[in-house]
């Protein structure tokens, strides 16, 4: 084996390792959907009991002005003054922060 072939193989391996490292470090991890739902439920429980809750485990794209991210969509149901109240929320899939809550 020539030393030139060995050098080319080493350089190719080092370049592949560097690219793999950069991709791994730049990959954003998703905040667990279950944890998002727990946080939202806890916030609603501070105002009173809730009857039900749900969250889609699959993220959806979210664009508002210059903000582009992935979000989880979910909802909370509760009774207040003998009336059923339903709320839907959007939470950032990377941070878990609630972006929007609307009453249905």
C-alpha positions in Angstrom: 0.0 0.0 0.0 1.3 3.4 -0.9 1.6 6.1 1.6 -0.4 8.4 -0.7 -3.4 5.9 -0.5 -3.1 5.8 3.3 -3.1 9.6 3.5 -6.2 9.9 1.2 -8.0 7.3 3.3 -7.1 9.1 6.5 -8.2 12.5 5.1 -11.5 11.1 3.9 -12.2 9.5 7.3 -11.4 12.7 9.2 -13.7 14.7 6.9 -16.5 12.2 7.4 -16.1 12.3 11.1 -16.1 16.1 11.2 -19.2 16.3 9.1 -21.0 13.7 11.3 -20.0 15.7 14.4 -21.4 19.0 13.0 -24.7 17.4 12.0 -25.1 15.8 15.4 -24.3 19.0 17.3 -26.7 21.1 15.1 -29.6 18.7 15.3 -32.3 20.2 17.5 -34.1 17.8 19.8 -37.8 17.9 20.3 -39.3 18.6 23.7 -41.4 15.6 24.8 -45.1 16.1 24.0 -46.1 14.4 27.2 -44.1 17.0 29.2 -45.7 19.9 27.3 -49.2 18.5 28.1 -48.2 18.1 31.8 -47.1 21.7 32.0 -50.3 23.0 30.4 -52.5 20.9 32.6 -50.7 22.1 35.7 -51.3 25.7 34.7 -55.0 25.1 34.1 -55.4 23.2 37.4 -54.2 26.3 39.2 -57.5 27.9 38.1 -59.6 24.8 38.9 -60.1 21.2 38.0 -60.0 20.0 34.4 -62.1 17.2 32.8 -59.9 16.1 30.0 -56.8 16.9 27.9 -55.2 15.8 24.6 -52.1 16.5 22.5 -51.0 15.4 19.0 -47.6 13.7 19.3 -46.7 14.7 15.7 -45.5 18.2 15.2 -46.9 20.7 12.7 -45.2 23.6 11.0 -46.0 27.1 12.5 -45.4 30.4 10.7 -46.2 33.7 12.2 -44.5 36.8 10.6 -40.8 36.0 10.9 -41.2 33.1 13.4 -41.0 29.6 11.9 -40.9 26.6 14.1 -42.6 23.3 14.8 -45.5 23.1 17.3 -47.5 20.6 19.2 -51.3 21.1 19.1 -53.4 20.1 22.1 -56.5 20.9 24.1 -58.0 21.1 27.6 -61.6 20.6 28.6 -63.2 21.7 31.9 -66.5 22.7 33.4 -66.9 26.2 34.9 -70.3 27.4 36.2 -72.0 24.3 34.8 -70.8 25.1 31.3 -68.3 23.1 29.2 -65.2 25.1 28.3 -62.8 23.9 25.7 -59.3 25.4 25.0 -56.8 24.7 22.3 -53.1 25.5 22.6 -50.0 25.5 20.4 -46.6 24.9 22.1 -43.2 25.1 20.6 -41.9 21.6 19.9 -38.3 22.5 20.7 -38.7 24.5 23.9 -42.1 23.5 25.2 -43.2 27.1 25.5 -46.9 27.7 25.0 -47.3 30.1 22.0 -51.1 30.4 21.8 -54.2 29.5 23.8 -57.7 29.9 22.3 -61.1 29.2 23.8 -63.2 27.2 21.4 
